[in-house]
Amino acid sequence: MNTEYVILVDEQDQELGVMEKMQAHQEAKLHRAVSVFVFNANKELLLQKRAATKYHSTNLWANTCCSHPKPKEDTLDAAKRRLQEEMGLRCDLKYIFNFTYLANLENGLSEHELDHVFFGFSDDVPKPNPEEVAAYKYMSLPEIENQLKQNPQEFTAWFKLIFARVKNELNKNIKTI
């Protein structure tokens, strides 16, 4: 397995260097990330259930895909690459916003990310990579909101933090995406 690196950044997203991915998650170092939210024609969000083999947040529901840009990789390019690698999908993506969060996870790991959020639309059938994704489903935003209230333990930490803003941004940006 190849060693993966993340891009360390400050709060203004200025690059500070690179660090091995696991070390960054063990030491809670702020690093750059991407999150992709793909909607279908019915404005349902494509969710993925993270594979049991992932190093954290296994078998939890999350947005369509999320990952880290490689050193010297543009965030949009990273979002498109990971959408293809994880979900077997290609579609136009639009940068919507970014946010910073710190979430403590299992096994002494954490996510401390400056996350670049992208929206896309596609009615193509996903072809998920089983090493990345255990399952997928489309859900309406009200259905997701209801599930987050009833079963928050079934969702990743970052998805719970970002969902309300995604819902708001979708309504504001629907005509320009």
Z-matrix of the N, CA and C atoms (Angstrom, degrees):
N
C 1 1.456
C 2 1.525 1 109.47
N 3 1.304 2 116.47 1 132.38
C 4 1.456 3 121.37 2 179.85
C 5 1.519 4 111.00 3 -73.77
N 6 1.312 5 116.22 4 144.20
C 7 1.455 6 120.99 5 174.93
C 8 1.521 7 108.05 6 -72.80
N 9 1.322 8 115.97 7 130.88
C 10 1.461 9 121.10 8 178.99
C 11 1.518 10 109.08 9 -103.92
N 12 1.330 11 114.95 10 145.45
C 13 1.455 12 121.73 11 -179.57
C 14 1.525 13 110.09 12 -121.92
N 15 1.335 14 115.35 13 149.80
C 16 1.461 15 121.33 14 174.37
C 17 1.520 16 108.28 15 -115.68
N 18 1.321 17 114.65 16 161.00
C 19 1.459 18 121.59 17 179.49
C 20 1.525 19 108.41 18 -94.08
N 21 1.320 20 116.93 19 115.37
C 22 1.458 21 121.14 20 176.03
C 23 1.524 22 108.83 21 -75.87
N 24 1.341 23 115.96 22 138.31
C 25 1.460 24 121.01 23 -178.97
C 26 1.526 25 109.58 24 -137.00
N 27 1.353 26 114.32 25 165.25
C 28 1.460 27 119.35 26 170.14
C 29 1.531 28 108.20 27 -95.55
N 30 1.320 29 117.39 28 -176.92
C 31 1.478 30 121.73 29 -176.89
C 32 1.530 31 112.83 30 -63.63
N 33 1.337 32 118.27 31 -18.94
C 34 1.464 33 122.15 32 177.87
C 35 1.531 34 111.50 33 -96.12
N 36 1.317 35 117.41 34 11.00
C 37 1.458 36 124.54 35 178.85
C 38 1.527 37 112.75 36 68.11
N 39 1.313 38 116.60 37 25.79
C 40 1.460 39 120.87 38 175.08
C 41 1.531 40 108.05 39 -85.72
N 42 1.327 41 116.35 40 131.03
C 43 1.458 42 120.81 41 -177.09
C 44 1.525 43 111.46 42 -66.96
N 45 1.344 44 114.37 43 135.59
C 46 1.457 45 121.12 44 178.56
C 47 1.517 46 112.41 45 -112.96
N 48 1.331 47 116.51 46 -12.45
C 49 1.464 48 120.98 47 -177.56
C 50 1.516 49 109.47 48 145.44
N 51 1.329 50 115.16 49 -164.79
C 52 1.462 51 120.46 50 178.12
C 53 1.524 52 108.97 51 -127.96
N 54 1.334 53 114.79 52 158.82
C 55 1.458 54 120.94 53 178.29
C 56 1.519 55 107.86 54 -149.24
N 57 1.316 56 115.71 55 149.92
C 58 1.451 57 120.32 56 175.53
C 59 1.533 58 108.10 57 -59.02
N 60 1.332 59 116.31 58 136.65
C 61 1.472 60 122.58 59 -171.30
C 62 1.525 61 112.76 60 -55.80
N 63 1.321 62 118.03 61 -49.28
C 64 1.469 63 119.98 62 -178.24
C 65 1.524 64 111.55 63 -63.09
N 66 1.318 65 117.06 64 -39.22
C 67 1.466 66 120.12 65 178.83
C 68 1.524 67 110.19 66 -62.57
N 69 1.331 68 117.24 67 -42.41
C 70 1.465 69 120.96 68 179.16
C 71 1.524 70 110.76 69 -61.40
N 72 1.333 71 116.97 70 -37.45
C 73 1.464 72 120.33 71 179.43
C 74 1.533 73 111.76 72 -76.34
N 75 1.306 74 117.52 73 -27.70
C 76 1.467 75 120.40 74 176.75
C 77 1.523 76 111.38 75 -75.85
N 78 1.338 77 116.68 76 -34.66
C 79 1.464 78 121.27 77 -175.59
C 80 1.526 79 113.17 78 -99.19
N 81 1.317 80 117.90 79 3.58
C 82 1.475 81 123.26 80 179.39
C 83 1.531 82 112.34 81 55.93
N 84 1.325 83 115.99 82 42.04
C 85 1.462 84 121.20 83 178.44
C 86 1.530 85 109.97 84 -80.60
N 87 1.305 86 117.20 85 134.40
C 88 1.465 87 121.48 86 178.94
C 89 1.528 88 109.24 87 -66.78
N 90 1.340 89 115.03 88 126.74
C 91 1.462 90 119.95 89 -179.17
C 92 1.525 91 110.04 90 -142.68
N 93 1.316 92 114.83 91 161.92
C 94 1.464 93 122.58 92 -177.24
C 95 1.524 94 110.01 93 -78.76
N 96 1.340 95 115.31 94 140.76
C 97 1.457 96 121.53 95 179.20
C 98 1.524 97 109.14 96 -142.42
N 99 1.321 98 115.48 97 166.62
C 100 1.466 99 122.13 98 174.47
C 101 1.528 100 108.44 99 -130.86
N 102 1.328 101 114.99 100 143.27
C 103 1.467 102 121.95 101 174.55
C 104 1.517 103 107.81 102 -131.17
N 105 1.330 104 115.84 103 130.95
C 106 1.462 105 122.29 104 -177.96
C 107 1.525 106 109.01 105 -114.30
N 108 1.326 107 114.87 106 134.71
C 109 1.458 108 123.09 107 177.09
C 110 1.515 109 107.17 108 -123.55
N 111 1.327 110 117.28 109 110.75
C 112 1.466 111 122.06 110 179.89
C 113 1.530 112 108.32 111 -106.34
N 114 1.319 113 114.63 112 129.20
C 115 1.456 114 122.64 113 179.58
C 116 1.519 115 109.15 114 -112.42
N 117 1.332 116 115.71 115 151.74
C 118 1.469 117 119.71 116 174.82
C 119 1.527 118 109.34 117 -97.30
N 120 1.333 119 116.72 118 -176.57
C 121 1.466 120 121.55 119 -176.66
C 122 1.529 121 112.35 120 -62.47
N 123 1.324 122 117.20 121 -21.76
C 124 1.470 123 121.16 122 178.06
C 125 1.527 124 112.50 123 -89.26
N 126 1.337 125 117.54 124 9.04
C 127 1.467 126 124.79 125 -176.98
C 128 1.523 127 111.78 126 62.65
N 129 1.331 128 116.78 127 27.70
C 130 1.460 129 121.40 128 173.77
C 131 1.524 130 108.13 129 -88.86
N 132 1.315 131 115.40 130 141.65
C 133 1.456 132 121.43 131 -179.71
C 134 1.519 133 110.00 132 -89.15
N 135 1.314 134 115.93 133 134.22
C 136 1.459 135 122.35 134 174.22
C 137 1.531 136 107.95 135 -81.30
N 138 1.329 137 115.59 136 113.70
C 139 1.459 138 122.30 137 178.17
C 140 1.522 139 109.69 138 -101.99
N 141 1.319 140 115.70 139 150.40
C 142 1.460 141 120.31 140 172.06
C 143 1.513 142 109.23 141 -120.67
N 144 1.331 143 114.77 142 144.77
C 145 1.460 144 121.84 143 170.70
C 146 1.521 145 106.28 144 -97.59
N 147 1.314 146 115.92 145 120.12
C 148 1.457 147 120.64 146 -175.88
C 149 1.528 148 110.96 147 -64.23
N 150 1.317 149 115.74 148 139.99
C 151 1.467 150 122.08 149 -177.80
C 152 1.522 151 111.30 150 -63.33
N 153 1.311 152 115.32 151 153.65
C 154 1.465 153 122.05 152 179.00
C 155 1.523 154 112.04 153 -65.38
N 156 1.335 155 117.55 154 -19.33
C 157 1.465 156 121.25 155 -177.87
C 158 1.532 157 113.40 156 -88.57
N 159 1.335 158 118.28 157 -2.81
C 160 1.469 159 120.80 158 178.78
C 161 1.530 160 109.36 159 -65.61
N 162 1.326 161 116.92 160 156.26
C 163 1.460 162 119.73 161 -175.06
C 164 1.527 163 113.59 162 -80.67
N 165 1.319 164 117.59 163 -9.98
C 166 1.465 165 121.20 164 171.54
C 167 1.528 166 109.45 165 -159.16
N 168 1.323 167 115.20 166 164.88
C 169 1.475 168 122.46 167 177.14
C 170 1.524 169 111.81 168 54.31
N 171 1.321 170 116.44 169 39.87
C 172 1.463 171 121.13 170 -178.06
C 173 1.523 172 111.11 171 -68.49
N 174 1.322 173 114.68 172 145.25
C 175 1.466 174 122.85 173 176.88
C 176 1.526 175 113.57 174 57.63
N 177 1.324 176 116.91 175 25.55
C 178 1.466 177 121.04 176 175.50
C 179 1.516 178 109.33 177 -108.54
N 180 1.336 179 115.77 178 150.15
C 181 1.462 180 121.26 179 178.58
C 182 1.518 181 109.99 180 -80.39
N 183 1.324 182 114.95 181 140.63
C 184 1.461 183 122.21 182 -179.20
C 185 1.531 184 109.12 183 -144.30
N 186 1.305 185 115.84 184 179.18
C 187 1.461 186 121.28 185 175.75
C 188 1.529 187 109.76 186 -64.72
N 189 1.309 188 116.82 187 177.88
C 190 1.467 189 122.35 188 -171.84
C 191 1.520 190 112.25 189 -53.03
N 192 1.303 191 117.66 190 -47.31
C 193 1.465 192 120.57 191 171.27
C 194 1.512 193 109.49 192 -161.74
N 195 1.317 194 115.05 193 157.38
C 196 1.461 195 121.22 194 176.76
C 197 1.522 196 108.33 195 -152.29
N 198 1.315 197 115.00 196 148.51
C 199 1.452 198 118.83 197 -176.68
C 200 1.521 199 109.53 198 -168.98
N 201 1.320 200 114.27 199 -160.83
C 202 1.460 201 122.15 200 -179.23
C 203 1.529 202 109.33 201 -128.49
N 204 1.329 203 117.64 202 137.40
C 205 1.464 204 118.51 203 171.37
C 206 1.527 205 109.95 204 -65.40
N 207 1.305 206 115.16 205 147.50
C 208 1.455 207 119.99 206 172.66
C 209 1.525 208 108.47 207 -75.21
N 210 1.331 209 118.12 208 158.15
C 211 1.468 210 119.02 209 175.09
C 212 1.535 211 110.83 210 -52.04
N 213 1.310 212 115.56 211 132.21
C 214 1.469 213 125.60 212 179.64
C 215 1.533 214 113.24 213 73.03
N 216 1.339 215 118.34 214 9.03
C 217 1.461 216 121.50 215 178.90
C 218 1.532 217 109.95 216 -97.28
N 219 1.311 218 116.29 217 133.73
C 220 1.455 219 123.39 218 176.42
C 221 1.533 220 109.55 219 -65.16
N 222 1.334 221 117.41 220 147.38
C 223 1.468 222 120.10 221 -177.95
C 224 1.529 223 112.23 222 -64.20
N 225 1.327 224 118.50 223 -39.79
C 226 1.464 225 120.27 224 178.66
C 227 1.531 226 110.39 225 -64.04
N 228 1.319 227 116.97 226 -43.36
C 229 1.464 228 120.35 227 177.54
C 230 1.529 229 110.85 228 -61.20
N 231 1.333 230 117.03 229 -40.17
C 232 1.464 231 120.80 230 178.96
C 233 1.529 232 110.59 231 -65.59
N 234 1.320 233 116.76 232 -41.14
C 235 1.469 234 120.62 233 179.56
C 236 1.530 235 110.61 234 -62.85
N 237 1.318 236 117.15 235 -44.20
C 238 1.468 237 120.85 236 179.10
C 239 1.528 238 111.20 237 -65.86
N 240 1.330 239 116.26 238 -42.39
C 241 1.465 240 120.92 239 179.89
C 242 1.520 241 110.72 240 -60.84
N 243 1.328 242 116.40 241 -48.40
C 244 1.460 243 119.54 242 -177.02
C 245 1.520 244 112.64 243 -71.07
N 246 1.326 245 118.54 244 -32.08
C 247 1.464 246 120.70 245 175.56
C 248 1.529 247 109.29 246 -60.58
N 249 1.319 248 116.50 247 -42.50
C 250 1.468 249 121.41 248 178.18
C 251 1.532 250 110.43 249 -68.47
N 252 1.339 251 117.58 250 -45.59
C 253 1.467 252 121.27 251 -176.71
C 254 1.528 253 112.56 252 -67.40
N 255 1.324 254 117.51 253 -39.86
C 256 1.461 255 120.84 254 -176.44
C 257 1.523 256 112.77 255 -85.22
N 258 1.339 257 116.14 256 -47.08
C 259 1.470 258 120.05 257 -170.37
C 260 1.528 259 113.79 258 -111.04
N 261 1.337 260 117.91 259 -3.82
C 262 1.461 261 120.22 260 -179.20
C 263 1.515 262 112.68 261 64.30
N 264 1.322 263 116.86 262 30.68
C 265 1.469 264 122.37 263 -178.69
C 266 1.519 265 111.05 264 -119.30
N 267 1.307 266 113.71 265 149.38
C 268 1.465 267 121.83 266 170.72
C 269 1.516 268 106.78 267 -130.56
N 270 1.320 269 116.48 268 133.33
C 271 1.463 270 121.35 269 173.38
C 272 1.521 271 107.87 270 -162.64
N 273 1.321 272 115.43 271 163.75
C 274 1.451 273 119.52 272 175.32
C 275 1.524 274 108.48 273 -66.38
N 276 1.304 275 115.58 274 138.99
C 277 1.456 276 121.14 275 177.69
C 278 1.518 277 109.32 276 -121.89
N 279 1.318 278 115.46 277 144.56
C 280 1.466 279 121.22 278 178.26
C 281 1.524 280 108.49 279 -123.40
N 282 1.337 281 115.41 280 129.87
C 283 1.462 282 120.55 281 174.45
C 284 1.528 283 108.42 282 -66.36
N 285 1.335 284 117.10 283 132.48
C 286 1.462 285 121.45 284 -177.82
C 287 1.528 286 111.95 285 -112.99
N 288 1.326 287 118.29 286 -50.00
C 289 1.472 288 121.91 287 -179.69
C 290 1.519 289 108.54 288 -166.86
N 291 1.328 290 115.88 289 174.52
C 292 1.452 291 119.84 290 169.13
C 293 1.522 292 108.81 291 -133.15
N 294 1.308 293 115.38 292 160.86
C 295 1.455 294 121.02 293 177.63
C 296 1.521 295 108.43 294 -152.46
N 297 1.314 296 115.43 295 157.54
C 298 1.458 297 122.04 296 179.70
C 299 1.519 298 108.68 297 -114.22
N 300 1.305 299 115.64 298 136.98
C 301 1.459 300 119.32 299 177.65
C 302 1.520 301 110.34 300 -147.50
N 303 1.322 302 114.30 301 159.54
C 304 1.459 303 122.95 302 174.56
C 305 1.521 304 106.82 303 -131.34
N 306 1.316 305 116.65 304 121.34
C 307 1.457 306 122.16 305 179.31
C 308 1.518 307 109.16 306 -131.60
N 309 1.323 308 116.50 307 127.97
C 310 1.460 309 121.11 308 175.21
C 311 1.519 310 108.48 309 -82.40
N 312 1.321 311 115.92 310 133.56
C 313 1.459 312 122.49 311 -176.43
C 314 1.526 313 109.69 312 -116.68
N 315 1.325 314 115.20 313 -176.70
C 316 1.461 315 119.91 314 177.92
C 317 1.531 316 110.59 315 -70.91
N 318 1.323 317 116.13 316 167.75
C 319 1.470 318 123.10 317 175.06
C 320 1.523 319 113.81 318 61.39
N 321 1.331 320 117.90 319 25.75
C 322 1.451 321 121.25 320 178.86
C 323 1.514 322 114.55 321 71.83
N 324 1.327 323 117.58 322 14.38
C 325 1.464 324 121.94 323 179.47
C 326 1.520 325 110.63 324 -95.59
N 327 1.314 326 115.25 325 163.23
C 328 1.458 327 120.86 326 176.16
C 329 1.519 328 108.95 327 -144.71
N 330 1.301 329 114.84 328 160.06
C 331 1.464 330 122.24 329 170.04
C 332 1.519 331 106.14 330 -114.61
N 333 1.318 332 116.91 331 114.14
C 334 1.459 333 122.16 332 173.81
C 335 1.522 334 105.47 333 -123.20
N 336 1.320 335 114.91 334 95.54
C 337 1.457 336 119.72 335 -167.90
C 338 1.516 337 113.05 336 -128.69
N 339 1.311 338 113.70 337 145.16
C 340 1.449 339 122.13 338 164.10
C 341 1.529 340 103.36 339 -101.02
N 342 1.311 341 115.00 340 102.51
C 343 1.452 342 123.43 341 -167.05
C 344 1.528 343 111.03 342 -99.90
N 345 1.324 344 116.38 343 122.77
C 346 1.469 345 123.25 344 176.26
C 347 1.525 346 107.56 345 -92.54
N 348 1.327 347 116.17 346 121.06
C 349 1.468 348 122.16 347 -173.10
C 350 1.523 349 110.17 348 -102.84
N 351 1.344 350 115.32 349 130.71
C 352 1.460 351 123.51 350 -179.27
C 353 1.523 352 109.66 351 -123.48
N 354 1.333 353 115.76 352 142.42
C 355 1.462 354 122.10 353 173.99
C 356 1.521 355 108.82 354 -112.45
N 357 1.322 356 115.28 355 148.64
C 358 1.448 357 122.09 356 174.29
C 359 1.515 358 109.92 357 -148.92
N 360 1.331 359 115.86 358 164.60
C 361 1.462 360 121.62 359 177.24
C 362 1.509 361 109.06 360 -128.28
N 363 1.339 362 115.46 361 135.26
C 364 1.446 363 120.90 362 177.70
C 365 1.523 364 109.59 363 -161.01
N 366 1.321 365 115.14 364 140.74
C 367 1.462 366 120.99 365 171.18
C 368 1.526 367 110.44 366 -108.11
N 369 1.336 368 117.03 367 9.83
C 370 1.463 369 120.60 368 176.81
C 371 1.531 370 109.72 369 -68.18
N 372 1.311 371 115.74 370 150.81
C 373 1.465 372 120.92 371 178.49
C 374 1.529 373 108.86 372 -80.02
N 375 1.334 374 117.54 373 123.97
C 376 1.469 375 119.66 374 178.61
C 377 1.528 376 111.26 375 -63.75
N 378 1.329 377 114.41 376 150.00
C 379 1.465 378 122.22 377 173.23
C 380 1.525 379 106.45 378 -125.61
N 381 1.335 380 116.46 379 76.54
C 382 1.466 381 119.27 380 -171.58
C 383 1.522 382 114.05 381 -67.06
N 384 1.316 383 114.32 382 148.11
C 385 1.453 384 123.20 383 174.40
C 386 1.534 385 107.12 384 -79.77
N 387 1.345 386 119.08 385 117.44
C 388 1.462 387 120.59 386 -176.57
C 389 1.531 388 113.99 387 -64.24
N 390 1.324 389 117.95 388 -18.42
C 391 1.465 390 119.86 389 175.16
C 392 1.524 391 111.49 390 -73.74
N 393 1.332 392 116.55 391 -19.47
C 394 1.463 393 122.26 392 -177.64
C 395 1.529 394 112.44 393 -107.51
N 396 1.328 395 115.99 394 -36.34
C 397 1.463 396 121.56 395 -166.54
C 398 1.534 397 110.02 396 -129.20
N 399 1.339 398 116.14 397 125.55
C 400 1.465 399 121.05 398 178.09
C 401 1.523 400 111.39 399 -85.37
N 402 1.331 401 116.99 400 -32.22
C 403 1.468 402 121.78 401 -178.18
C 404 1.522 403 108.04 402 -163.85
N 405 1.325 404 115.21 403 167.32
C 406 1.459 405 119.74 404 173.75
C 407 1.518 406 108.33 405 -145.90
N 408 1.336 407 114.41 406 160.02
C 409 1.457 408 120.94 407 175.23
C 410 1.517 409 109.07 408 -161.78
N 411 1.318 410 114.81 409 155.88
C 412 1.463 411 121.88 410 172.54
C 413 1.513 412 107.93 411 -98.95
N 414 1.323 413 116.34 412 137.11
C 415 1.460 414 120.99 413 176.95
C 416 1.518 415 109.38 414 -139.03
N 417 1.312 416 115.79 415 145.77
C 418 1.465 417 120.28 416 174.18
C 419 1.529 418 108.15 417 -71.78
N 420 1.317 419 116.40 418 157.80
C 421 1.462 420 119.53 419 -179.83
C 422 1.532 421 111.79 420 -63.46
N 423 1.350 422 119.55 421 -39.45
C 424 1.477 423 117.92 422 174.99
C 425 1.532 424 112.99 423 -63.11
N 426 1.329 425 117.67 424 -36.25
C 427 1.466 426 120.41 425 177.19
C 428 1.527 427 110.48 426 -64.39
N 429 1.328 428 116.31 427 -42.64
C 430 1.472 429 120.29 428 178.76
C 431 1.518 430 109.93 429 -63.31
N 432 1.317 431 116.44 430 -45.77
C 433 1.459 432 121.07 431 179.43
C 434 1.534 433 110.55 432 -56.42
N 435 1.314 434 116.87 433 -43.43
C 436 1.457 435 122.35 434 178.75
C 437 1.532 436 110.75 435 -63.58
N 438 1.340 437 116.80 436 -45.06
C 439 1.469 438 120.50 437 179.56
C 440 1.533 439 111.85 438 -65.44
N 441 1.328 440 116.80 439 -36.21
C 442 1.465 441 119.80 440 177.79
C 443 1.530 442 110.94 441 -63.42
N 444 1.325 443 116.86 442 -34.64
C 445 1.470 444 120.67 443 178.10
C 446 1.525 445 111.17 444 -74.98
N 447 1.332 446 117.00 445 -42.33
C 448 1.464 447 121.10 446 -175.24
C 449 1.526 448 113.28 447 -80.64
N 450 1.328 449 117.27 448 -35.81
C 451 1.468 450 121.46 449 -173.76
C 452 1.527 451 111.99 450 -137.70
N 453 1.320 452 118.44 451 58.89
C 454 1.472 453 119.53 452 -176.40
C 455 1.516 454 113.51 453 -60.23
N 456 1.326 455 117.60 454 -26.51
C 457 1.460 456 121.84 455 -178.85
C 458 1.527 457 112.38 456 -67.70
N 459 1.316 458 118.50 457 -11.31
C 460 1.459 459 122.11 458 -179.95
C 461 1.531 460 113.33 459 -89.08
N 462 1.350 461 116.92 460 -0.06
C 463 1.463 462 121.77 461 -176.10
C 464 1.524 463 110.76 462 -120.58
N 465 1.334 464 115.18 463 152.97
C 466 1.466 465 120.16 464 178.08
C 467 1.525 466 110.72 465 -68.28
N 468 1.314 467 115.00 466 156.29
C 469 1.470 468 121.13 467 -179.85
C 470 1.520 469 111.26 468 -57.93
N 471 1.342 470 117.86 469 -45.14
C 472 1.459 471 119.87 470 -176.63
C 473 1.519 472 111.99 471 -69.40
N 474 1.314 473 117.98 472 -33.61
C 475 1.467 474 119.84 473 179.30
C 476 1.525 475 110.17 474 -65.21
N 477 1.325 476 116.99 475 -41.37
C 478 1.467 477 120.61 476 178.09
C 479 1.526 478 110.88 477 -62.93
N 480 1.325 479 117.11 478 -35.73
C 481 1.467 480 120.87 479 -179.23
C 482 1.526 481 112.47 480 -73.20
N 483 1.310 482 117.85 481 -31.79
C 484 1.458 483 121.64 482 -169.82
C 485 1.534 484 114.32 483 -99.61
N 486 1.312 485 117.83 484 -17.84
C 487 1.460 486 119.82 485 -168.96
C 488 1.530 487 113.79 486 -57.43
N 489 1.320 488 119.16 487 -46.68
C 490 1.469 489 120.64 488 -177.78
C 491 1.528 490 110.86 489 -59.46
N 492 1.310 491 117.20 490 -40.45
C 493 1.468 492 119.51 491 179.65
C 494 1.530 493 111.02 492 -69.19
N 495 1.320 494 117.61 493 -38.84
C 496 1.462 495 121.14 494 177.34
C 497 1.525 496 109.97 495 -60.16
N 498 1.311 497 116.79 496 -45.13
C 499 1.466 498 121.75 497 179.10
C 500 1.537 499 110.46 498 -58.60
N 501 1.329 500 116.21 499 -46.77
C 502 1.456 501 121.37 500 179.10
C 503 1.531 502 111.56 501 -63.71
N 504 1.327 503 116.87 502 -44.68
C 505 1.467 504 121.34 503 -178.47
C 506 1.525 505 111.65 504 -67.88
N 507 1.325 506 118.31 505 -34.31
C 508 1.461 507 120.22 506 177.52
C 509 1.518 508 109.88 507 -61.03
N 510 1.314 509 116.93 508 -46.37
C 511 1.468 510 120.59 509 179.83
C 512 1.527 511 111.50 510 -62.29
N 513 1.331 512 118.19 511 -36.28
C 514 1.463 513 121.50 512 179.48
C 515 1.526 514 112.67 513 -75.07
N 516 1.334 515 118.08 514 -31.97
C 517 1.464 516 122.30 515 -169.68
C 518 1.528 517 114.90 516 -107.16
N 519 1.304 518 118.27 517 -1.46
C 520 1.469 519 120.82 518 -171.43
C 521 1.527 520 113.46 519 -53.76
N 522 1.319 521 117.55 520 -36.29
C 523 1.471 522 120.16 521 -176.80
C 524 1.532 523 113.02 522 -79.81
N 525 1.329 524 117.50 523 -17.63
C 526 1.468 525 119.68 524 -176.08
C 527 1.516 526 112.96 525 -103.01
N 528 1.310 527 117.39 526 -1.32
C 529 1.467 528 119.96 527 -177.93
C 530 1.506 529 109.27 528 -93.35
